[in-house]
Amino acid sequence: MRFVRKNILNALFIITLLVIVFVPDAKAFFIKGLIEVGFYKPAVDVPKENFTNLNGIQFKDAKGKIVDLGDLKGKVIFINFWATWCPPCRAEMPSISKLYNQFKDDRDVVFIFADADGDLVKSTGFMTERKYAMRVFKVESNIPEKLFAGSLPTTVIFDKQGRLSFKHEGVANYADKKFVDFLNKLKNGN
């Protein structure tokens, strides 16, 4: 009897692991749980490398409007590179949505959610289906490797002077109070 119960428990454990590994929503759900219990807090240290030339870095939204980062000087710019198929991207999206909702009416903070695949129909559908209010963009120019080297998710933030103030590759909880305080500090020019 013990042998059968042990085998059943082992089989359930293996099936659970396989689901987490091979089903993106299951993996995202698992990572989201880790975010909520306090893992994945982003460090708000200034990056070692500085980057200040934003001119010519462009993104296009679903309506065809082009946004050039060089035109956003004087604003804090939050850019998140993500993809609909990426479980860590899906896992951090609720925290990003919460952050976005805190700052969406603030004229000093701009959010750009750049779909790494450039499929605006799919990414807009993803946002609508999950009731996220964030506008999605596709990359419309070359992105310097110092900002985005292909790792998903990647988040970068520029201060009002156009200086790189934050860069994080991987999942993070952007609704964390320390991060909200960091964004407010950048917004207030400190």
C-alpha positions, 0 to 999 in steps of 0.5 A: 500500500505504501509503495502505491501511495508513494508512486502516486505522489511521485507521479503527481509531483512529476506531472506538476513539474512538467505542467510548470515547465511546458505550459506558459500560463502555469509557469507564469502563475508559479512565478507570479506567486513567487513575486507576491511572497516577496521574491523578485524585488528590483534593485533600484541602483543606478546602472554602471554604464551610462547612456544618454543619447535617446534621439532616434530610438523609436517605437510605433503603437497600433494606430501607427503613431511613432514615439521618438525617445529623444522627444520625451526629454523632461519626462521619466521614461519606463520601457518594458520589453516583453512578449506574449509567449514569455512566462516571466513577462506574463508573471510580472505584468500584474505588477507593471499594470498596478504601477502603470495605473498609479502613474497613468495620469501623470504627464511626467511619466511615460510608459512604453510596453515594447512587444519584442515580436512586433505583433501588435494585434496579438499583444493588444489582444493579450492586454485587452483579454487580461484587462490591462490598460497599457498601450503596446508598441513595437520597436521601429528603429535599432535599439542599442544593445546597452538597453536591450540585448534580447533577454525577456523581460527587460525593463529600462528607465530614463530620468528627466534628463534622459540618463539611464537610471534603471536597467533590469533583465528578468522578472521583477515586482514593479508594484513594490513600494521601494520601486514606486518611491524610486519612480517618484524620486526620478519624477521629482528630479531628485 
